[in-house]
Amino acid sequence: MKISDEPVRKFLELQEKLPGLLASFGIKQVYVYEGIGMPRATWDFKKKHQTFTIAEMQDICDLINTGKIKTRKEK
């Protein structure tokens, strides 16, 4: 194989495991979707269908790792 598909598989795995990971850390989903400025309906859809973008997943990781909530200017 010339190009590794491991990063893609890890990204998809992270999306699949996201609800469980949040629960294991005691993080409520409302904290995350409000923290990244995403409407609940969009969050629920993307979570169900595992269609978060790379930028959205980065925002989620940043929020979880740093606790820093994005402001409207940062979006």
C-alpha positions as CSV (number, residue, x, y, z in Angstrom):
1,M,0.0,0.0,0.0
2,K,1.4,3.4,-1.0
3,I,-0.8,5.5,1.2
4,S,-1.8,4.4,4.7
5,D,-5.4,4.4,5.5
6,E,-4.8,4.3,9.2
7,P,-5.4,8.0,9.9
8,V,-8.8,7.7,8.1
9,R,-9.7,4.6,10.1
10,K,-8.7,6.3,13.3
11,F,-10.8,9.3,12.5
12,L,-13.9,7.2,11.7
13,E,-13.3,5.1,14.9
14,L,-13.2,8.3,16.9
15,Q,-16.5,9.5,15.5
16,E,-18.0,6.1,16.3
17,K,-16.8,6.0,19.8
18,L,-17.4,9.7,20.6
19,P,-20.6,9.4,22.7
20,G,-19.0,6.6,24.8
21,L,-15.8,8.6,25.3
22,L,-17.7,11.6,26.4
23,A,-19.7,9.5,28.9
24,S,-16.6,7.9,30.2
25,F,-15.1,11.3,31.0
26,G,-18.4,12.5,32.5
27,I,-18.8,15.1,29.8
28,K,-22.4,15.9,28.8
29,Q,-23.1,16.2,25.1
30,V,-24.8,19.5,25.6
31,Y,-21.5,20.9,27.0
32,V,-19.8,19.9,23.8
33,Y,-22.3,21.0,21.1
34,E,-22.9,24.3,22.8
35,G,-19.2,24.7,23.5
36,I,-18.4,24.3,19.8
37,G,-21.3,26.4,18.7
38,M,-23.3,23.6,17.0
39,P,-27.1,23.4,17.1
40,R,-28.4,20.3,18.9
41,A,-30.2,19.0,15.8
42,T,-27.0,19.2,13.8
43,W,-25.1,17.5,16.6
44,D,-27.6,14.7,16.8
45,F,-27.6,14.2,13.1
46,K,-23.8,14.2,12.8
47,K,-23.4,11.9,15.8
48,K,-26.0,9.4,14.4
49,H,-24.5,9.4,10.9
50,Q,-20.9,10.0,11.9
51,T,-20.5,12.9,9.6
52,F,-18.4,15.3,11.6
53,T,-15.8,17.2,9.6
54,I,-12.2,17.2,10.5
55,A,-12.5,20.8,11.7
56,E,-15.5,19.9,13.9
57,M,-13.7,16.9,15.4
58,Q,-10.7,19.2,16.1
59,D,-13.0,21.7,17.9
60,I,-14.5,18.8,19.9
61,C,-11.0,17.5,20.9
62,D,-9.8,21.1,21.7
63,L,-12.9,21.7,23.9
64,I,-12.5,18.4,25.8
65,N,-8.7,18.7,26.2
66,T,-8.6,22.4,27.1
67,G,-12.1,23.3,28.3
68,K,-11.9,26.3,26.0
69,I,-15.3,27.2,24.5
70,K,-15.3,28.8,21.1
71,T,-16.7,32.3,20.8
72,R,-18.6,33.5,17.8
73,K,-15.5,35.4,16.5
74,E,-13.4,32.2,16.6
75,K,-15.7,30.2,14.4
